[in-house]
Amino acid sequence: MPTIADGCYVADSARLVGDLHLGNDSSVWHMVAARGDVNHIRIGQRTNVQDGTILHVTRRSESNPGGFPLIIGDDVTIGHKCMLHGCTLGNRILVGMGAIIMDGVVVEDDVFIGAGTLVPPNKILESGYLYVGNPMQKKRPLKDSERAFLTQSAINYVELKNDYLEEGQR
Ligand SMILES: CC(C)(COP(=O)(O)OP(=O)(O)OC[C@H]1O[C@@H](n2cnc3c(N)ncnc32)[C@H](O)[C@@H]1OP(=O)(O)O)[C@@H](O)C(=O)NCCC(=O)NCCS
């Protein structure tokens, strides 16, 4: 069964299943489906998973003994309607709306992934860069304002989920 740490907000319409842990002060918004059934999902602290996003994993097999769990770090913003499958995300990352991130991908800390980006399997996204496109391309180094926004976006969502919790919004 999922375990949910203190201070989290999980919308009523979100569905969390299986071996999943949600860290302190994180939020999972409307219509999210997160299925830790054939491997585990770990979500860090102050991370937000926005509406309509799907999170899933890949099972262990002879050719891939660990399978592909889904690991998401702290202060990560996952925009609306993203698909994250069996990948590993560090800290302070923004995944733009509608992005697709596939098995075995590793996203290092402080990365901005543009809306609609497709990240093919097993790619490594280097810290401090903007990636956009289908398939993704390393576009340019992040501006200082964008680096700051990675943290600010997480703060904004902690405040928003606190409002929802205080007002009893589901
Ligand atoms: C990636 C993003 C930050 C780009 O911002 P920007 O300031 O316009 O970036 P730039 O001006 O440096 O654009 C760089 C180039 O990438 C292109 N580009 C911008 N966003 C793009 C995207 N999502 N996919 C493909 N190309 C994109 C621009 O057209 C530009 O192309 P050009 O060099 O040929 O003119 C922004 O478009 C984006 O996708 N934000 C995500 C927002 C989001 O989903 N938030 C989460 C929900 S709250």
The ligand as an SDF file (V2000), in Angstrom:
LIG
                    3D

 48 50  0  0  0  0  0  0  0  0999 V2000
   11.0130   25.6320  -22.4960 C   0  0  0  0  0  0  0  0  0  0  0  0
   10.4720   26.9820  -22.1550 C   0  0  0  0  0  0  0  0  0  0  0  0
   10.8580   27.3110  -20.7160 C   0  0  0  0  0  0  0  0  0  0  0  0
   11.1370   27.9090  -23.1550 C   0  0  0  0  0  0  0  0  0  0  0  0
   11.1290   29.2020  -22.7210 O   0  0  0  0  0  0  0  0  0  0  0  0
   11.6750   30.3650  -23.6960 P   0  0  0  0  0  0  0  0  0  0  0  0
   12.0880   31.4620  -22.7920 O   0  0  0  0  0  0  0  0  0  0  0  0
   10.6780   30.6200  -24.7530 O   0  0  0  0  0  0  0  0  0  0  0  0
   12.9710   29.7440  -24.3200 O   0  0  0  0  0  0  0  0  0  0  0  0
   13.7880   30.3370  -25.5150 P   0  0  0  0  0  0  0  0  0  0  0  0
   13.2570   31.6600  -25.9260 O   0  0  0  0  0  0  0  0  0  0  0  0
   15.2320   30.2640  -25.1590 O   0  0  0  0  0  0  0  0  0  0  0  0
   13.4700   29.3030  -26.6790 O   0  0  0  0  0  0  0  0  0  0  0  0
   14.4160   28.4810  -27.1590 C   0  0  0  0  0  0  0  0  0  0  0  0
   13.8990   27.8150  -28.3970 C   0  0  0  0  0  0  0  0  0  0  0  0
   13.1250   26.6780  -28.0220 O   0  0  0  0  0  0  0  0  0  0  0  0
   11.8150   26.7730  -28.5970 C   0  0  0  0  0  0  0  0  0  0  0  0
   10.9050   26.2220  -27.5980 N   0  0  0  0  0  0  0  0  0  0  0  0
   10.4450   26.8090  -26.4680 C   0  0  0  0  0  0  0  0  0  0  0  0
    9.6970   25.9630  -25.7750 N   0  0  0  0  0  0  0  0  0  0  0  0
    9.6800   24.8290  -26.4800 C   0  0  0  0  0  0  0  0  0  0  0  0
    9.0680   23.5700  -26.2660 C   0  0  0  0  0  0  0  0  0  0  0  0
    8.3480   23.3430  -25.1610 N   0  0  0  0  0  0  0  0  0  0  0  0
    9.2760   22.6020  -27.1860 N   0  0  0  0  0  0  0  0  0  0  0  0
   10.0200   22.8280  -28.3090 C   0  0  0  0  0  0  0  0  0  0  0  0
   10.6320   23.9950  -28.5490 N   0  0  0  0  0  0  0  0  0  0  0  0
   10.4540   24.9790  -27.6390 C   0  0  0  0  0  0  0  0  0  0  0  0
   11.6050   28.2180  -28.9000 C   0  0  0  0  0  0  0  0  0  0  0  0
   10.6710   28.3780  -29.9290 O   0  0  0  0  0  0  0  0  0  0  0  0
   12.9880   28.6440  -29.3000 C   0  0  0  0  0  0  0  0  0  0  0  0
   13.2360   28.1580  -30.6040 O   0  0  0  0  0  0  0  0  0  0  0  0
   14.1540   29.0260  -31.6200 P   0  0  0  0  0  0  0  0  0  0  0  0
   15.4920   29.1010  -30.9580 O   0  0  0  0  0  0  0  0  0  0  0  0
   14.1530   28.2170  -32.8660 O   0  0  0  0  0  0  0  0  0  0  0  0
   13.4630   30.3420  -31.7430 O   0  0  0  0  0  0  0  0  0  0  0  0
    8.9370   27.0560  -22.2620 C   0  0  0  0  0  0  0  0  0  0  0  0
    8.5240   27.1780  -23.5830 O   0  0  0  0  0  0  0  0  0  0  0  0
    8.2750   25.7990  -21.6790 C   0  0  0  0  0  0  0  0  0  0  0  0
    8.1040   24.7770  -22.3270 O   0  0  0  0  0  0  0  0  0  0  0  0
    7.8590   25.9140  -20.3820 N   0  0  0  0  0  0  0  0  0  0  0  0
    7.2090   24.8360  -19.6790 C   0  0  0  0  0  0  0  0  0  0  0  0
    6.0890   25.3940  -18.8330 C   0  0  0  0  0  0  0  0  0  0  0  0
    5.3640   24.2730  -18.1340 C   0  0  0  0  0  0  0  0  0  0  0  0
    4.9630   23.3100  -18.7380 O   0  0  0  0  0  0  0  0  0  0  0  0
    5.1980   24.4170  -16.7990 N   0  0  0  0  0  0  0  0  0  0  0  0
    4.6130   23.3660  -15.9810 C   0  0  0  0  0  0  0  0  0  0  0  0
    3.1690   23.5590  -15.6980 C   0  0  0  0  0  0  0  0  0  0  0  0
    2.8660   24.7670  -14.4610 S   0  0  0  0  0  0  0  0  0  0  0  0
  1  2  1  0
  2  3  1  0
  2  4  1  0
  2 36  1  0
  4  5  1  0
  5  6  1  0
  6  7  2  0
  6  8  1  0
  6  9  1  0
  9 10  1  0
 10 11  2  0
 10 12  1  0
 10 13  1  0
 13 14  1  0
 14 15  1  0
 15 16  1  0
 15 30  1  0
 16 17  1  0
 17 18  1  0
 17 28  1  0
 18 19  1  0
 18 27  1  0
 19 20  2  0
 20 21  1  0
 21 22  1  0
 21 27  2  0
 22 23  1  0
 22 24  2  0
 24 25  1  0
 25 26  2  0
 26 27  1  0
 28 29  1  0
 28 30  1  0
 30 31  1  0
 31 32  1  0
 32 33  2  0
 32 34  1  0
 32 35  1  0
 36 37  1  0
 36 38  1  0
 38 39  2  0
 38 40  1  0
 40 41  1  0
 41 42  1  0
 42 43  1  0
 43 44  2  0
 43 45  1  0
 45 46  1  0
 46 47  1  0
 47 48  1  0
M  END
$$$$
